[in-house]
């Protein structure tokens, strides 16, 4: 039973330290990379 689980990242840090912006940027890069590998 080989099941691939989705990637999960836990961003921890103080309030107003940029975690939300970092999460958005990481998601955008992940989407770009996964769509690029689908197109190959």
mmCIF file of the N, C-alpha and C atoms, coordinates in Angstrom:
data_MODEL
# 
_entry.id   MODEL 
# 
loop_
_atom_site.group_PDB 
_atom_site.id 
_atom_site.type_symbol 
_atom_site.label_atom_id 
_atom_site.label_alt_id 
_atom_site.label_comp_id 
_atom_site.label_asym_id 
_atom_site.label_entity_id 
_atom_site.label_seq_id 
_atom_site.pdbx_PDB_ins_code 
_atom_site.Cartn_x 
_atom_site.Cartn_y 
_atom_site.Cartn_z 
_atom_site.occupancy 
_atom_site.B_iso_or_equiv 
_atom_site.pdbx_formal_charge 
_atom_site.auth_seq_id 
_atom_site.auth_comp_id 
_atom_site.auth_asym_id 
_atom_site.auth_atom_id 
_atom_site.pdbx_PDB_model_num 
ATOM 1   N N  . UNK A 1 1  ? 0.845  -1.180 0.000   1.00 0.00 ? 1  UNK A N  1 
ATOM 2   C CA . UNK A 1 1  ? 0.000  0.000  0.000   1.00 0.00 ? 1  UNK A CA 1 
ATOM 3   C C  . UNK A 1 1  ? 0.890  1.242  0.000   1.00 0.00 ? 1  UNK A C  1 
ATOM 4   N N  . UNK A 1 2  ? 1.130  1.781  -1.174  1.00 0.00 ? 2  UNK A N  1 
ATOM 5   C CA . UNK A 1 2  ? 1.988  2.950  -1.322  1.00 0.00 ? 2  UNK A CA 1 
ATOM 6   C C  . UNK A 1 2  ? 1.124  4.151  -1.670  1.00 0.00 ? 2  UNK A C  1 
ATOM 7   N N  . UNK A 1 3  ? 0.850  4.977  -0.682  1.00 0.00 ? 3  UNK A N  1 
ATOM 8   C CA . UNK A 1 3  ? -0.018 6.137  -0.887  1.00 0.00 ? 3  UNK A CA 1 
ATOM 9   C C  . UNK A 1 3  ? 0.793  7.408  -0.658  1.00 0.00 ? 3  UNK A C  1 
ATOM 10  N N  . UNK A 1 4  ? 0.771  8.304  -1.633  1.00 0.00 ? 4  UNK A N  1 
ATOM 11  C CA . UNK A 1 4  ? 1.500  9.557  -1.493  1.00 0.00 ? 4  UNK A CA 1 
ATOM 12  C C  . UNK A 1 4  ? 0.612  10.580 -0.788  1.00 0.00 ? 4  UNK A C  1 
ATOM 13  N N  . UNK A 1 5  ? 1.130  11.152 0.277   1.00 0.00 ? 5  UNK A N  1 
ATOM 14  C CA . UNK A 1 5  ? 0.385  12.147 1.033   1.00 0.00 ? 5  UNK A CA 1 
ATOM 15  C C  . UNK A 1 5  ? 0.733  13.541 0.527   1.00 0.00 ? 5  UNK A C  1 
ATOM 16  N N  . UNK A 1 6  ? -0.191 14.494 0.681   1.00 0.00 ? 6  UNK A N  1 
ATOM 17  C CA . UNK A 1 6  ? 0.098  15.860 0.242   1.00 0.00 ? 6  UNK A CA 1 
ATOM 18  C C  . UNK A 1 6  ? 1.168  16.499 1.123   1.00 0.00 ? 6  UNK A C  1 
ATOM 19  N N  . UNK A 1 7  ? 1.885  17.437 0.538   1.00 0.00 ? 7  UNK A N  1 
ATOM 20  C CA . UNK A 1 7  ? 2.918  18.168 1.261   1.00 0.00 ? 7  UNK A CA 1 
ATOM 21  C C  . UNK A 1 7  ? 2.271  19.086 2.294   1.00 0.00 ? 7  UNK A C  1 
ATOM 22  N N  . UNK A 1 8  ? 2.818  19.088 3.491   1.00 0.00 ? 8  UNK A N  1 
ATOM 23  C CA . UNK A 1 8  ? 2.314  19.949 4.561   1.00 0.00 ? 8  UNK A CA 1 
ATOM 24  C C  . UNK A 1 8  ? 3.489  20.695 5.165   1.00 0.00 ? 8  UNK A C  1 
ATOM 25  N N  . UNK A 1 9  ? 3.343  22.006 5.300   1.00 0.00 ? 9  UNK A N  1 
ATOM 26  C CA . UNK A 1 9  ? 4.350  22.839 5.954   1.00 0.00 ? 9  UNK A CA 1 
ATOM 27  C C  . UNK A 1 9  ? 3.701  23.552 7.124   1.00 0.00 ? 9  UNK A C  1 
ATOM 28  N N  . UNK A 1 10 ? 4.388  23.590 8.233   1.00 0.00 ? 10 UNK A N  1 
ATOM 29  C CA . UNK A 1 10 ? 3.923  24.336 9.394   1.00 0.00 ? 10 UNK A CA 1 
ATOM 30  C C  . UNK A 1 10 ? 4.821  25.555 9.551   1.00 0.00 ? 10 UNK A C  1 
ATOM 31  N N  . UNK A 1 11 ? 4.242  26.734 9.397   1.00 0.00 ? 11 UNK A N  1 
ATOM 32  C CA . UNK A 1 11 ? 4.998  27.976 9.542   1.00 0.00 ? 11 UNK A CA 1 
ATOM 33  C C  . UNK A 1 11 ? 4.722  28.536 10.931  1.00 0.00 ? 11 UNK A C  1 
ATOM 34  N N  . UNK A 1 12 ? 5.761  28.624 11.722  1.00 0.00 ? 12 UNK A N  1 
ATOM 35  C CA . UNK A 1 12 ? 5.609  29.111 13.088  1.00 0.00 ? 12 UNK A CA 1 
ATOM 36  C C  . UNK A 1 12 ? 6.492  30.330 13.287  1.00 0.00 ? 12 UNK A C  1 
ATOM 37  N N  . UNK A 1 13 ? 5.977  31.307 13.963  1.00 0.00 ? 13 UNK A N  1 
ATOM 38  C CA . UNK A 1 13 ? 6.738  32.512 14.245  1.00 0.00 ? 13 UNK A CA 1 
ATOM 39  C C  . UNK A 1 13 ? 5.845  33.540 14.901  1.00 0.00 ? 13 UNK A C  1 
ATOM 40  N N  . UNK A 1 14 ? 6.430  34.642 15.290  1.00 0.00 ? 14 UNK A N  1 
ATOM 41  C CA . UNK A 1 14 ? 5.641  35.672 15.968  1.00 0.00 ? 14 UNK A CA 1 
ATOM 42  C C  . UNK A 1 14 ? 4.644  36.340 15.021  1.00 0.00 ? 14 UNK A C  1 
ATOM 43  N N  . UNK A 1 15 ? 3.668  37.003 15.619  1.00 0.00 ? 15 UNK A N  1 
ATOM 44  C CA . UNK A 1 15 ? 2.672  37.751 14.865  1.00 0.00 ? 15 UNK A CA 1 
ATOM 45  C C  . UNK A 1 15 ? 3.360  38.809 14.006  1.00 0.00 ? 15 UNK A C  1 
ATOM 46  N N  . UNK A 1 16 ? 2.831  39.027 12.808  1.00 0.00 ? 16 UNK A N  1 
ATOM 47  C CA . UNK A 1 16 ? 3.319  40.047 11.872  1.00 0.00 ? 16 UNK A CA 1 
ATOM 48  C C  . UNK A 1 16 ? 4.767  39.811 11.455  1.00 0.00 ? 16 UNK A C  1 
ATOM 49  N N  . UNK A 1 17 ? 5.140  38.536 11.291  1.00 0.00 ? 17 UNK A N  1 
ATOM 50  C CA . UNK A 1 17 ? 6.517  38.232 10.884  1.00 0.00 ? 17 UNK A CA 1 
ATOM 51  C C  . UNK A 1 17 ? 6.610  37.823 9.416   1.00 0.00 ? 17 UNK A C  1 
ATOM 52  N N  . UNK A 1 18 ? 5.476  37.847 8.686   1.00 0.00 ? 18 UNK A N  1 
ATOM 53  C CA . UNK A 1 18 ? 5.500  37.543 7.258   1.00 0.00 ? 18 UNK A CA 1 
ATOM 54  C C  . UNK A 1 18 ? 5.142  36.114 6.903   1.00 0.00 ? 18 UNK A C  1 
ATOM 55  N N  . UNK A 1 19 ? 4.556  35.373 7.827   1.00 0.00 ? 19 UNK A N  1 
ATOM 56  C CA . UNK A 1 19 ? 4.217  33.972 7.557   1.00 0.00 ? 19 UNK A CA 1 
ATOM 57  C C  . UNK A 1 19 ? 3.198  33.833 6.425   1.00 0.00 ? 19 UNK A C  1 
ATOM 58  N N  . UNK A 1 20 ? 2.194  34.689 6.408   1.00 0.00 ? 20 UNK A N  1 
ATOM 59  C CA . UNK A 1 20 ? 1.163  34.598 5.372   1.00 0.00 ? 20 UNK A CA 1 
ATOM 60  C C  . UNK A 1 20 ? 1.754  34.868 4.003   1.00 0.00 ? 20 UNK A C  1 
ATOM 61  N N  . UNK A 1 21 ? 2.568  35.902 3.875   1.00 0.00 ? 21 UNK A N  1 
ATOM 62  C CA . UNK A 1 21 ? 3.197  36.214 2.591   1.00 0.00 ? 21 UNK A CA 1 
ATOM 63  C C  . UNK A 1 21 ? 4.102  35.069 2.144   1.00 0.00 ? 21 UNK A C  1 
ATOM 64  N N  . UNK A 1 22 ? 4.852  34.508 3.075   1.00 0.00 ? 22 UNK A N  1 
ATOM 65  C CA . UNK A 1 22 ? 5.716  33.365 2.751   1.00 0.00 ? 22 UNK A CA 1 
ATOM 66  C C  . UNK A 1 22 ? 4.880  32.184 2.267   1.00 0.00 ? 22 UNK A C  1 
ATOM 67  N N  . UNK A 1 23 ? 3.773  31.905 2.947   1.00 0.00 ? 23 UNK A N  1 
ATOM 68  C CA . UNK A 1 23 ? 2.907  30.792 2.550   1.00 0.00 ? 23 UNK A CA 1 
ATOM 69  C C  . UNK A 1 23 ? 2.359  31.002 1.140   1.00 0.00 ? 23 UNK A C  1 
ATOM 70  N N  . UNK A 1 24 ? 1.965  32.226 0.829   1.00 0.00 ? 24 UNK A N  1 
ATOM 71  C CA . UNK A 1 24 ? 1.439  32.531 -0.510  1.00 0.00 ? 24 UNK A CA 1 
ATOM 72  C C  . UNK A 1 24 ? 2.520  32.324 -1.562  1.00 0.00 ? 24 UNK A C  1 
ATOM 73  N N  . UNK A 1 25 ? 3.722  32.813 -1.293  1.00 0.00 ? 25 UNK A N  1 
ATOM 74  C CA . UNK A 1 25 ? 4.816  32.662 -2.262  1.00 0.00 ? 25 UNK A CA 1 
ATOM 75  C C  . UNK A 1 25 ? 5.198  31.197 -2.457  1.00 0.00 ? 25 UNK A C  1 
ATOM 76  N N  . UNK A 1 26 ? 5.246  30.437 -1.382  1.00 0.00 ? 26 UNK A N  1 
ATOM 77  C CA . UNK A 1 26 ? 5.572  29.010 -1.498  1.00 0.00 ? 26 UNK A CA 1 
ATOM 78  C C  . UNK A 1 26 ? 4.505  28.290 -2.321  1.00 0.00 ? 26 UNK A C  1 
ATOM 79  N N  . UNK A 1 27 ? 3.253  28.612 -2.099  1.00 0.00 ? 27 UNK A N  1 
ATOM 80  C CA . UNK A 1 27 ? 2.166  27.978 -2.832  1.00 0.00 ? 27 UNK A CA 1 
ATOM 81  C C  . UNK A 1 27 ? 2.247  28.319 -4.321  1.00 0.00 ? 27 UNK A C  1 
ATOM 82  N N  . UNK A 1 28 ? 2.548  29.579 -4.619  1.00 0.00 ? 28 UNK A N  1 
ATOM 83  C CA . UNK A 1 28 ? 2.660  29.982 -6.025  1.00 0.00 ? 28 UNK A CA 1 
ATOM 84  C C  . UNK A 1 28 ? 3.798  29.225 -6.705  1.00 0.00 ? 28 UNK A C  1 
ATOM 85  N N  . UNK A 1 29 ? 4.924  29.082 -6.040  1.00 0.00 ? 29 UNK A N  1 
ATOM 86  C CA . UNK A 1 29 ? 6.049  28.348 -6.634  1.00 0.00 ? 29 UNK A CA 1 
ATOM 87  C C  . UNK A 1 29 ? 5.705  26.876 -6.798  1.00 0.00 ? 29 UNK A C  1 
ATOM 88  N N  . UNK A 1 30 ? 5.032  26.294 -5.824  1.00 0.00 ? 30 UNK A N  1 
ATOM 89  C CA . UNK A 1 30 ? 4.664  24.883 -5.902  1.00 0.00 ? 30 UNK A CA 1 
ATOM 90  C C  . UNK A 1 30 ? 3.707  24.655 -7.069  1.00 0.00 ? 30 UNK A C  1 
ATOM 91  N N  . UNK A 1 31 ? 2.729  25.552 -7.232  1.00 0.00 ? 31 UNK A N  1 
ATOM 92  C CA . UNK A 1 31 ? 1.778  25.410 -8.339  1.00 0.00 ? 31 UNK A CA 1 
ATOM 93  C C  . UNK A 1 31 ? 2.495  25.519 -9.679  1.00 0.00 ? 31 UNK A C  1 
ATOM 94  N N  . UNK A 1 32 ? 3.443  26.453 -9.781  1.00 0.00 ? 32 UNK A N  1 
ATOM 95  C CA . UNK A 1 32 ? 4.175  26.638 -11.034 1.00 0.00 ? 32 UNK A CA 1 
ATOM 96  C C  . UNK A 1 32 ? 4.997  25.385 -11.347 1.00 0.00 ? 32 UNK A C  1 
ATOM 97  N N  . UNK A 1 33 ? 5.678  24.852 -10.333 1.00 0.00 ? 33 UNK A N  1 
ATOM 98  C CA . UNK A 1 33 ? 6.507  23.661 -10.564 1.00 0.00 ? 33 UNK A CA 1 
ATOM 99  C C  . UNK A 1 33 ? 5.673  22.444 -10.903 1.00 0.00 ? 33 UNK A C  1 
ATOM 100 N N  . UNK A 1 34 ? 4.532  22.239 -10.212 1.00 0.00 ? 34 UNK A N  1 
ATOM 101 C CA . UNK A 1 34 ? 3.740  21.065 -10.524 1.00 0.00 ? 34 UNK A CA 1 
ATOM 102 C C  . UNK A 1 34 ? 3.077  21.174 -11.885 1.00 0.00 ? 34 UNK A C  1 
ATOM 103 N N  . UNK A 1 35 ? 2.672  22.369 -12.307 1.00 0.00 ? 35 UNK A N  1 
ATOM 104 C CA . UNK A 1 35 ? 2.078  22.488 -13.637 1.00 0.00 ? 35 UNK A CA 1 
ATOM 105 C C  . UNK A 1 35 ? 3.156  22.328 -14.708 1.00 0.00 ? 35 UNK A C  1 
ATOM 106 N N  . UNK A 1 36 ? 4.386  22.758 -14.436 1.00 0.00 ? 36 UNK A N  1 
ATOM 107 C CA . UNK A 1 36 ? 5.483  22.576 -15.397 1.00 0.00 ? 36 UNK A CA 1 
ATOM 108 C C  . UNK A 1 36 ? 5.796  21.105 -15.576 1.00 0.00 ? 36 UNK A C  1 
ATOM 109 N N  . UNK A 1 37 ? 5.763  20.321 -14.495 1.00 0.00 ? 37 UNK A N  1 
ATOM 110 C CA . UNK A 1 37 ? 6.068  18.897 -14.634 1.00 0.00 ? 37 UNK A CA 1 
ATOM 111 C C  . UNK A 1 37 ? 4.918  18.142 -15.314 1.00 0.00 ? 37 UNK A C  1 
ATOM 112 N N  . UNK A 1 38 ? 3.715  18.643 -15.200 1.00 0.00 ? 38 UNK A N  1 
ATOM 113 C CA . UNK A 1 38 ? 2.573  18.009 -15.887 1.00 0.00 ? 38 UNK A CA 1 
ATOM 114 C C  . UNK A 1 38 ? 2.694  18.230 -17.396 1.00 0.00 ? 38 UNK A C  1 
ATOM 115 N N  . UNK A 1 39 ? 3.204  19.410 -17.789 1.00 0.00 ? 39 UNK A N  1 
ATOM 116 C CA . UNK A 1 39 ? 3.320  19.736 -19.206 1.00 0.00 ? 39 UNK A CA 1 
ATOM 117 C C  . UNK A 1 39 ? 4.404  18.961 -19.908 1.00 0.00 ? 39 UNK A C  1 
ATOM 118 N N  . UNK A 1 40 ? 5.335  18.367 -19.170 1.00 0.00 ? 40 UNK A N  1 
ATOM 119 C CA . UNK A 1 40 ? 6.435  17.622 -19.803 1.00 0.00 ? 40 UNK A CA 1 
ATOM 120 C C  . UNK A 1 40 ? 5.995  16.316 -20.380 1.00 0.00 ? 40 UNK A C  1 
# 
